[in-house]
């Protein structure tokens, strides 16, 4: 005969005052993951719209001014907000084989060569540093870390570039900043997070380090390598300081240095007509041409960024944390 079981009531969990504790609306979710209230969603939407407008409005005025006539920009006080009499004369002028066209080709060439070289060197350095038992691993890693906090300085770097004979050479725009220690550490952390049993299995099958790097590690690291290549590409395309120091020949200037000299400092394009002459002859000059140069400087980044943006979460955050 079994004895009847009795279930004792569980004591109620309450506040120190004896009142039952109010249950949260979504008890299974953390506080930061709860569904926002309607006023909260409205406030978030207003803030996001304000941020988007703050970003897009300057871009809108730059593009619209570049497609306006010189008289329209003068009447508007510089930057055009309301479109009137749109024309592409400014782009025809700067892309007719002048200084801007040559500078754009220089920037694209330096960016392509520099990004390829920097990414390749960074991948090889990061792969070697991801092996704890490699020769000189700790010393080389320590040297990389030092360069993140201490630099040689502008004058010693200029003297080194001059002694190497790279003044007025395109290599002076690439080699002084070819490798970033930060990017190498991101790649190293990602490589260290790869399952080592796969690499050991390939090594047991007779694969060497170059084959392991090319056939196993790189195909598994496409996201982080793409993001690092984007970092290098944006850096090379936007760089102007090295050109200002090392390039004395105006015909070798990159686009950003032309943009800085012509748009920000108001200088005339080397070898081009002055604003007064072009205005008197009816050719578009002044603010529309400056804004057209700025727009052209934005185009390559706007084209490349959407294709790499989807790798940012996996490539940067995962690569920076893992390992």
C-alpha positions as CSV (number, residue, x, y, z in Angstrom):
1,X,0.0,0.0,0.0
2,X,1.5,3.3,-1.0
3,X,1.3,6.3,1.1
4,X,-0.3,9.4,-0.4
5,X,2.2,12.0,-1.3
6,X,1.6,15.6,-0.4
7,X,3.1,18.5,-2.3
8,X,4.1,21.5,-0.2
9,X,3.4,24.8,-1.7
10,X,6.6,26.6,-2.8
11,X,7.2,29.8,-1.0
12,X,6.6,32.9,-3.1
13,X,9.7,34.8,-4.1
14,X,9.1,38.5,-3.3
15,X,10.8,41.7,-2.5
16,X,12.2,42.4,1.0
17,X,8.9,44.2,1.8
18,X,6.9,41.0,1.3
19,X,5.3,42.0,-2.0
20,X,5.6,39.7,-5.0
21,X,8.2,40.7,-7.5
22,X,6.8,42.0,-10.8
23,X,7.7,39.8,-13.7
24,X,9.4,41.3,-16.7
25,X,7.5,41.4,-19.9
26,X,9.9,39.1,-21.7
27,X,11.3,36.9,-18.9
28,X,13.3,34.7,-21.3
29,X,15.2,37.5,-22.9
30,X,18.0,39.7,-21.4
31,X,17.2,43.3,-20.8
32,X,19.1,44.6,-23.8
33,X,17.2,42.2,-26.1
34,X,13.7,43.0,-25.1
35,X,11.3,44.4,-27.7
36,X,11.4,48.2,-27.5
37,X,8.3,50.1,-26.7
38,X,6.5,52.2,-29.3
39,X,8.0,55.5,-28.0
40,X,11.4,53.9,-27.9
41,X,11.1,52.7,-31.5
42,X,9.9,56.2,-32.6
43,X,12.8,57.9,-30.8
44,X,15.3,55.4,-32.4
45,X,13.8,56.0,-35.9
46,X,14.1,59.8,-35.4
47,X,17.7,59.5,-34.4
48,X,18.6,57.2,-37.3
49,X,16.9,59.5,-39.8
50,X,18.8,62.5,-38.4
51,X,22.1,60.6,-38.7
52,X,21.4,59.5,-42.3
53,X,20.4,63.0,-43.3
54,X,23.6,64.4,-41.7
55,X,25.6,62.0,-43.8
56,X,23.7,62.2,-47.1
57,X,23.1,66.0,-47.2
58,X,26.7,67.0,-47.7
59,X,27.1,64.3,-50.3
60,X,24.0,65.5,-52.1
61,X,25.2,69.1,-52.2
62,X,28.6,68.0,-53.5
63,X,27.2,65.9,-56.3
64,X,24.5,68.4,-57.3
65,X,27.1,71.3,-57.4
66,X,29.4,69.2,-59.6
67,X,26.5,68.9,-62.1
68,X,25.6,72.6,-62.0
69,X,26.9,75.5,-64.0
70,X,29.4,78.1,-62.7
71,X,26.7,80.8,-62.7
72,X,24.3,78.6,-60.7
73,X,26.9,77.9,-58.0
74,X,27.7,81.7,-57.9
75,X,24.0,82.5,-57.5
76,X,23.6,79.9,-54.8
77,X,26.6,81.2,-52.9
78,X,28.9,78.3,-53.6
79,X,27.1,75.0,-53.0
80,X,23.9,74.3,-54.9
81,X,20.9,72.8,-53.0
82,X,18.1,73.2,-55.6
83,X,18.9,71.6,-59.0
84,X,18.8,74.1,-61.8
85,X,20.3,73.7,-65.3
86,X,22.2,70.5,-64.7
87,X,25.2,69.8,-66.9
88,X,28.2,67.4,-67.0
89,X,30.6,70.1,-68.3
90,X,32.7,70.0,-65.2
91,X,33.3,66.2,-65.6
92,X,34.1,66.7,-69.3
93,X,36.6,69.4,-68.5
94,X,38.5,67.4,-65.8
95,X,38.4,64.1,-67.7
96,X,39.6,65.5,-71.0
97,X,43.1,64.2,-70.5
98,X,44.4,66.8,-68.0
99,X,45.9,66.7,-64.6
100,X,43.0,65.1,-62.9
101,X,42.8,62.1,-65.4
102,X,46.5,61.5,-65.0
103,X,46.3,61.8,-61.2
104,X,43.3,59.3,-61.1
105,X,45.4,56.8,-63.1
106,X,48.3,57.2,-60.7
107,X,46.0,56.7,-57.6
108,X,44.4,53.6,-59.2
109,X,47.8,52.1,-60.1
110,X,49.4,52.8,-56.7
111,X,46.3,51.4,-54.9
112,X,46.2,48.2,-57.0
113,X,50.0,47.5,-56.6
114,X,50.2,48.5,-53.0
115,X,47.1,46.6,-51.9
116,X,48.3,43.4,-53.6
117,X,51.8,43.7,-52.1
118,X,50.7,44.7,-48.6
119,X,48.0,41.9,-48.4
120,X,50.5,39.3,-49.6
121,X,53.2,40.3,-47.1
122,X,50.7,40.6,-44.3
123,X,49.2,37.1,-44.9
124,X,52.7,35.5,-45.0
125,X,53.8,37.3,-41.9
126,X,50.6,36.5,-40.0
127,X,50.8,32.8,-41.0
128,X,54.4,32.5,-39.8
129,X,53.5,34.3,-36.5
130,X,50.5,32.0,-35.9
131,X,52.9,29.1,-35.4
132,X,54.1,29.3,-31.8
133,X,57.1,27.1,-32.5
134,X,58.4,29.0,-35.6
135,X,61.9,30.4,-35.6
136,X,62.1,33.8,-33.9
137,X,58.4,33.9,-33.3
138,X,58.5,35.8,-30.0
139,X,61.1,38.3,-31.1
140,X,59.4,39.2,-34.4
141,X,56.0,39.5,-32.7
142,X,57.6,41.8,-30.1
143,X,59.0,44.0,-32.9
144,X,55.6,44.1,-34.6
145,X,54.0,45.2,-31.3
146,X,56.6,48.0,-30.8
147,X,55.8,49.5,-34.2
148,X,52.2,50.0,-33.0
149,X,53.3,52.4,-30.2
150,X,56.5,53.9,-31.5
151,X,57.4,55.3,-34.9
152,X,60.7,56.3,-36.5
153,X,59.5,59.8,-37.1
154,X,59.2,61.9,-40.3
155,X,62.8,63.0,-40.7
156,X,64.5,59.6,-40.3
157,X,61.9,58.1,-42.6
158,X,62.5,60.8,-45.2
159,X,66.3,60.3,-45.0
160,X,65.8,56.5,-45.4
161,X,63.6,56.9,-48.4
162,X,66.1,59.5,-49.9
163,X,69.1,57.2,-49.3
164,X,67.2,54.3,-51.0
165,X,66.7,56.5,-54.1
166,X,62.9,56.5,-54.0
167,X,62.4,60.3,-54.2
168,X,60.0,61.0,-57.1
169,X,59.4,57.3,-57.4
170,X,56.0,55.6,-57.0
171,X,57.6,53.1,-54.6
172,X,57.9,55.9,-52.1
173,X,54.1,55.9,-52.0
174,X,53.9,52.1,-51.3
175,X,56.9,50.8,-49.4
176,X,57.1,53.1,-46.3
177,X,53.6,52.0,-45.2
178,X,53.5,48.6,-46.9
179,X,52.7,46.5,-43.7
180,X,50.4,47.4,-40.9
181,X,51.1,45.6,-37.6
182,X,47.4,45.9,-36.7
183,X,46.3,44.1,-39.8
184,X,48.9,41.4,-39.3
185,X,47.6,40.8,-35.8
186,X,44.0,40.5,-37.0
187,X,45.1,37.9,-39.6
188,X,47.3,36.1,-37.1
189,X,44.4,35.8,-34.6
190,X,42.1,34.5,-37.3
191,X,44.7,31.9,-38.5
192,X,45.2,30.7,-34.9
193,X,41.5,30.0,-34.6
194,X,41.5,27.6,-37.5
195,X,41.2,23.9,-36.5
196,X,44.7,22.7,-36.2
197,X,43.7,19.1,-36.8
198,X,43.0,19.9,-40.4
199,X,46.4,21.4,-40.9
200,X,48.1,18.5,-39.1
201,X,46.2,16.1,-41.3
202,X,47.4,17.9,-44.4
203,X,51.0,17.9,-43.1
204,X,50.8,14.2,-42.5
205,X,49.7,13.7,-46.1
206,X,52.9,15.5,-47.2
207,X,51.7,19.0,-47.8
208,X,54.3,21.8,-47.2
209,X,53.7,25.1,-45.6
210,X,53.1,27.0,-48.9
211,X,50.5,24.4,-50.0
212,X,48.8,24.5,-46.6
213,X,48.7,28.3,-46.7
214,X,47.4,28.4,-50.3
215,X,45.1,25.4,-50.4
216,X,43.7,25.3,-46.8
217,X,44.3,28.4,-44.8
218,X,43.5,31.1,-47.4
219,X,40.2,29.5,-48.7
220,X,39.0,29.4,-45.0
221,X,40.1,33.0,-44.4
222,X,38.5,34.8,-47.4
223,X,36.4,37.2,-45.2
224,X,39.3,38.5,-43.1
225,X,41.7,38.7,-46.0
226,X,39.0,40.7,-48.0
227,X,38.6,43.1,-45.1
228,X,42.3,43.6,-44.6
229,X,42.7,44.2,-48.4
230,X,39.9,46.9,-48.1
231,X,41.8,48.6,-45.3
232,X,44.9,48.7,-47.4
233,X,43.1,49.8,-50.5
234,X,41.3,52.7,-48.8
235,X,44.5,53.7,-47.1
236,X,46.5,53.9,-50.4
237,X,43.7,55.6,-52.3
238,X,43.2,58.3,-49.7
239,X,46.9,58.9,-48.8
240,X,48.4,62.2,-49.8
241,X,51.1,62.9,-47.2
242,X,53.7,60.6,-48.6
243,X,53.2,62.1,-52.0
244,X,53.5,65.6,-50.6
245,X,56.9,64.6,-49.0
246,X,58.5,62.4,-51.6
247,X,56.9,63.4,-55.0
248,X,58.3,66.7,-56.4
249,X,57.1,66.2,-59.9
250,X,53.5,67.4,-60.4
251,X,52.9,64.9,-63.2
252,X,53.3,62.1,-60.6
253,X,50.8,63.4,-58.1
254,X,48.0,61.1,-56.9
255,X,44.4,62.2,-57.0
256,X,44.2,63.1,-53.3
257,X,47.2,65.5,-53.5
258,X,45.6,67.2,-56.5
259,X,42.3,67.4,-54.6
260,X,44.1,68.9,-51.6
261,X,46.0,71.4,-53.6
262,X,43.2,72.5,-55.9
263,X,40.1,72.2,-53.8
264,X,41.3,72.9,-50.3
265,X,44.0,75.4,-51.0
266,X,42.4,77.0,-54.0
267,X,45.4,76.6,-56.3
268,X,45.0,76.3,-60.1
269,X,45.5,72.9,-61.6
270,X,49.1,72.6,-62.8
271,X,49.1,73.2,-66.5
272,X,45.4,74.1,-66.5
273,X,43.5,77.3,-67.1
274,X,42.8,79.7,-64.3
275,X,39.2,80.2,-63.0
276,X,39.1,83.8,-64.4
277,X,40.1,82.7,-67.9
278,X,37.8,79.8,-68.0
279,X,34.9,81.8,-66.7
280,X,35.5,84.6,-69.3
281,X,35.6,81.9,-72.1
282,X,32.3,80.4,-70.9
283,X,33.9,77.1,-69.7
284,X,32.7,75.7,-66.4
285,X,35.3,76.5,-63.6
286,X,35.4,77.2,-59.9
287,X,33.2,75.3,-57.5
288,X,31.5,72.8,-59.9
289,X,35.0,71.6,-61.0
290,X,36.2,71.3,-57.4
291,X,33.1,69.3,-56.5
292,X,33.5,67.1,-59.5
293,X,37.1,66.2,-58.4
294,X,35.7,65.4,-55.0
295,X,33.0,63.2,-56.4
296,X,35.5,61.3,-58.6
297,X,37.6,60.7,-55.5
298,X,34.6,59.0,-53.8
299,X,33.6,56.8,-56.7
300,X,36.2,53.9,-56.3
301,X,35.5,53.5,-52.6
302,X,31.7,53.6,-53.1
303,X,32.0,50.9,-55.8
304,X,34.3,48.5,-53.8
305,X,32.8,49.0,-50.3
306,X,29.4,47.2,-50.8
307,X,31.1,44.1,-52.0
308,X,33.3,43.8,-48.9
309,X,30.9,45.3,-46.3
310,X,29.2,41.9,-45.7
311,X,32.5,40.4,-44.5
312,X,33.1,43.0,-41.8
313,X,31.4,41.1,-39.0
314,X,33.0,37.8,-39.7
315,X,36.3,39.2,-40.8
316,X,37.1,42.0,-38.2
317,X,35.2,41.2,-35.1
318,X,35.6,37.4,-35.3
319,X,39.3,37.8,-36.3
320,X,40.0,40.3,-33.6
321,X,38.4,38.2,-30.8
322,X,39.3,34.7,-31.7
323,X,42.7,33.3,-30.7
